[in-house]
Amino acid sequence: MSINYNVACKKAYEYFKEQMSIIGLSTATENDEKWFFSAGKNSAELIGNTIISISKSTGNLDFVDILSDDGFEMLKASKNIDIPNEFCI
């Protein structure tokens, strides 16, 4: 079951809204296997901002540990993508 980018955006938006009371996605990046999202008005100013990944093939949501070498390298190699307006603040 693969999912498309809009479904992933909605899933990330709802997660941040329901679990963390943060409205709106601030960054989105991707690699071949996953999309990565952070939320809030300006993620660069949020200390300890949570980054989640959503698998393109399964739709599973997971946390990205940016302090680990794997997590950091995965994010560093990902490419920025535009967020649809309906999921921005």
N, C-alpha and C positions, 0 to 999 in steps of 0.2 A: 504494500500500500504506500505509494509515494504521495506526497502532498505538494501543492504549489506554494509560491512565495506569499500570496495574499492570505492563505490559510495559516501559514506560519506566523505572519505578522499579527493576525487576529489572536492566535494562540498566545503569543508573547505579550501582546497588549493586555489581554485578559488576565494572564498570570500576574503581571506586575500590578495591575489594578486590584485584583482580589487578594493576593497574598502579601503585597507590600504597600498597598494604598498609594501607588505612584501612577499617575495618569500620563500616558504618552510615551512612545519610543523615541529615544534620542539618537541612537546609532544602530546601524545594521551593516553587517559584513557577511561574506560567504566564502566558502571553499567548495571543493567538489562534493563533499558529503554533508555539510551542515550550513545553516544560517546562524549568525550570532547577533544577539540583541542586548542593548542596555536601555534603561529608561530614565526619565526625568528631564527637567528643562535643559540642563547642561551637564552631561555625564562627566565631563572633564573636571568639574568643580565638586563632584560628589565623592567624598573619601569613602572607600570601601564599596563602591558601586558594584552591584551584582551583574554579572554577565551570564546569560543563558544561551544554550545552543538548542537548536531544533533540527533533528535529523531529516534530511530530504527524503530518505527512503522509508522511514517508519513513522515520522511525526513525533517521536519521543523527545521530551524536553529534559535537559540536564543542565547542571551548573558547570561553569568553566572556572577552574582554579587558575587565575592569572599569575599567581605566585609560583606555580610549578613550571618547570622548564617546558613540559608538553603543552600546557595551556597557553603560556606566553608565546611559544613558537607557532602554535596553531592560529592564534589571533594575529600575530605579526604577518603571517603568510596569507591571511584572508584579505579579500578586496571589498572596499566600500561599495554599498549599493543604496539607491534611493529608497526612502520609506514613503509609502503612499500617504497622502495628506490626512486621510481619515484616522491614521494611527499616530500622527504627530500631535504635539500639544497645541 
